[in-house]
Amino acid sequence: MKKDAYMKKLWRKHGEVLRDPHEIFAGAFSSSGINRRSLAFTATASFSKIVERLGITLLVSREYENLLLALSFKRGKILQSFFHVPHPSGIAVDKHGSVYVATTRNPNQILEFRPTKNALERWGIPSSPARILVPSRSKHLAGAYYLHDLAFIGNKLCGNAVGINSVVEIDMNRSDSPRSIWWPKCIERNGKPLQDANYIQLNSIAAGKTLSDSFFSASGDCILSTRPGNPAYSVDGTGVIFSGKTRTRSASGLTRPHSARFHGKKLIVANSGYGEVGVIENGAFSPRIKLPGWTRGLCILKNVLFVGVSHILPRFYVYAPGVDPKKTMCGIFAISLSNWKVLGSIKFPYGNQIFAIESISSKKALGFPYVDTRDGASEQATFLTFQV
């Protein structure tokens, strides 16, 4: 091919690519591994009724699938919508309805989504629908932070920087890197936290009004010769809950704990390595229910607990000594906190792993811009005219 013909072909391609809004954010869905089967689900009627009764939109991160889901109730059934981001983990929602999502690929990001409001008026183009969560801004962090859980402690957005064994404060209005504001004493040397490696998998926040009122889960409270991520890292019964006030363990005996959350004054946590959820009592974990999978992602609304269950990555079977990997699934169970009975469930037959579950009032947000039956014209209009 002659140079002139090649250049015309190349320039034409340049002018045609990156025209679909979803490609602007994280590339094509296919490059993120997302297809129609990724979005398949079956929900029990009782699960749908719970979502309707609570008037919520559930937000779910399926981390290894690069997939954020929103589950709301519309026209008598669950409405599922989605957005694609690189390896989403923690989710936090502020009182104004802004949603924050941590992504743990290198570099890390904090993504802010806000619900759409009145749309710009454009001749010949339909208005953007309201109450759709769209990206509004982002903050990039070094990959070594290895962000996991997010939570608001007071009015401050905080995150578990697992890679540097600390909790960091994330100020979306500042461009500098987040600073460590809390760490357990076990990784402190000369008044500062060790930050050269992930030593204890400090991975969740039970947020109180202050740091002192909060609690944090970790896979251990000792610096060992092996580290989290290595299959040889000891996990069975070594997991702990740290007190924000004392910076020492307040409970022990867990196995790969995640998603510590308050229900009133009770501290509820997922004992992931045994597929359990329970409460902390007298410095120990007391199981209340066992589910078919790696338990992670807890969301409490009134007297209902939503629990995520996941498959186990084959290289980490050793991290789940109490779970049969042949009997796991990916889904969410709604549990009554009155009697710890299952009220309903939603299952993702092609899903892999859930990290976080949070909620937002459906009066503020119905979901994300994308659904499995894609409407290109509607998507274009949403991103061409949205206002937040």
ABEGO torsion letter per residue (X at the ends): XBAAAAAAAAAAAAAABGABAAAAAAEBAAAAGBBAAAABBBBBAAAAAAAAAAGBBBBBBBAAAGBBBBBBBBGGBBBBBBBBBBGBBBBBBBAAGBBBBBBABOBBBBBBBBBBBBBBBBBGBBBBBBGBBBBABBBBBBAAAGBBBBBBBEABBBBBBAAAGBBBBBBAABABBBBBABBBAAABBGGBBBAABBAAGBABBBBBABAAABBBBBABABBBABBBGBAABBABGABBBBBAAAGBBABBGBBGBBGBBBBEABBBBBBAAAGBBBBBBGGBBBBABBBBEBBBGBBBBEABBBBBBBBBBAAAAAABAABBAAABBBEBBBBBAAAGBBAEBBBBAABBBBABBBBBBAAABAEBABBABBBAAAAAAAAAABBX
